[in-house]
Amino acid sequence: MGRIVSRGAGAVSGMIGGAIAGAIFKRIWKFAVGKDDAPQATSDEYGWREVLVAAAIQGAIFGTVRAVIDRVAVRSMHRATGK
C-alpha cells in the first residue's frame, strides 16, 4: 500500500513540478529575450544557438524544480512515517 501511495504522490508532484517549471521558464525567457515563446527545436526560424540556449535554460529550471519537489517530498514522508 505504501508503494502505491508513494508512486501516486510522485506522479502528482511531477505534474505540478512540470507546470511550475514551465511557468518559471516562460517568465525568465520573456524577461531575458522579450519574446513570449521560446524557440522550438523543430522551428526553421531560429538557429542552433537560440535553440540550444533555450533548451539549456529550460533543463536547468526543470532539474532544479524537480530536486526541490523531491527533497520536500522525502522530508515530508520522513516526518510522517519516521522512516
N, C-alpha and C positions, 0 to 999 in steps of 0.2 A: 504494500500500500504506500509506503514511504517513497518508493521509486516513482510510482505513478504521479504522486503529488509533486515530486521534485521535477519530473520531466514536464509536467503541465505548467508549473511555475516558470521553468526555464524557457518554454515556448512563449509564454505570455510576456516575460521580461525581454525576450529577444525582439518581439514585435514592437513593444513600447520603446526599447532602445533604438531600434531602427528608425522609428518615427522621430524620436528626439534628435538622433544624429543627423537625419535628413534635414530637419528644421534648422539645426545649428549650421550645417554646411551651406544651406541656401542663404542664410543671413551673412555668413562670413564671405561667401562668394560675391554676393551683391555689394557688400561693403568694399571688398578688395578690388573688384573689377568694374562694378557699376552695372552689371547685366543681371537680369533675373535668373536666367538659365545657364548652367554650366555646359561646356561643350561635351557632346556625346562622342564616344569613340567611333561611331559609325558615320558621323557627320563629315562631309567633304569641305565644309566652310571653315574648319579650324585646322591648324597644323598640329604636328606631333607635340610640340612644346606645350600648347594650351591644353591639349587633351591629357597629357601626362601630368602636368602640374595639377589640374583639376582632380585627376584620379588619386594622386598622392595626398592631396589635402583631404579629400573625402575619406580615403583609407585611414589616415591618421585620426580623423574625428571619430569614425565608426569604431576603430580599435580602442580609443580612449573611453568612449561612452560604454562600450561593452565591458571593459575592465572595471569601470566604476560600478556598473549594474551587477556584474558577477561578484564583486567584492562585497557590496551591500547585501546581496542575497545570501552569501556564505555566512557573513556575520549575523544576519537575522536568523538564519537556520540554526546557527550555533547557540545563539541566545535562547531560541525557542526550545531546542532539544537538549542542549548541553553537550552535543557531540561535535 
